[in-house]
């Protein structure tokens, strides 16, 4: 490769360099964005409580076994229905 001597040759070399490196640069940016997305997803997923729902305030009027049953049902709804839907939505986004 010859060293460009005129401004037009230098401009042509820079344009060719940009045209050849554009796909690689876009791939690097896409990988960086995807890596950030995966990092955020796993950081949120690793929390002890993915959903912080305080459902006990809705079950104060019930007593004894009914209260325990309602909490069990809400637990099942939260971790067997809602969390998989959130995870599926997060991965499809």
ChimeraX attribute file (.defattr): number of C-alpha atoms within 10 A of each C-alpha:
attribute: neighborCount
match mode: 1-to-1
recipient: residues
	/A:1	3
	/A:2	5
	/A:3	8
	/A:4	12
	/A:5	8
	/A:6	9
	/A:7	9
	/A:8	10
	/A:9	13
	/A:10	13
	/A:11	12
	/A:12	13
	/A:13	14
	/A:14	12
	/A:15	12
	/A:16	12
	/A:17	11
	/A:18	12
	/A:19	11
	/A:20	11
	/A:21	11
	/A:22	12
	/A:23	11
	/A:24	11
	/A:25	12
	/A:26	11
	/A:27	11
	/A:28	12
	/A:29	12
	/A:30	12
	/A:31	12
	/A:32	12
	/A:33	12
	/A:34	12
	/A:35	12
	/A:36	11
	/A:37	15
	/A:38	13
	/A:39	12
	/A:40	12
	/A:41	14
	/A:42	10
	/A:43	10
	/A:44	13
	/A:45	14
	/A:46	10
	/A:47	9
	/A:48	8
	/A:49	10
	/A:50	13
	/A:51	14
	/A:52	8
	/A:53	11
	/A:54	7
	/A:55	12
	/A:56	11
	/A:57	8
	/A:58	11
	/A:59	13
	/A:60	9
	/A:61	8
	/A:62	12
	/A:63	9
	/A:64	7
	/A:65	9
	/A:66	12
	/A:67	16
	/A:68	13
	/A:69	12
	/A:70	16
	/A:71	16
	/A:72	12
	/A:73	11
	/A:74	15
	/A:75	15
	/A:76	12
	/A:77	12
	/A:78	16
	/A:79	14
	/A:80	11
	/A:81	11
	/A:82	14
	/A:83	15
	/A:84	12
	/A:85	12
	/A:86	13
	/A:87	12
	/A:88	11
	/A:89	10
	/A:90	11
	/A:91	11
	/A:92	7
	/A:93	6
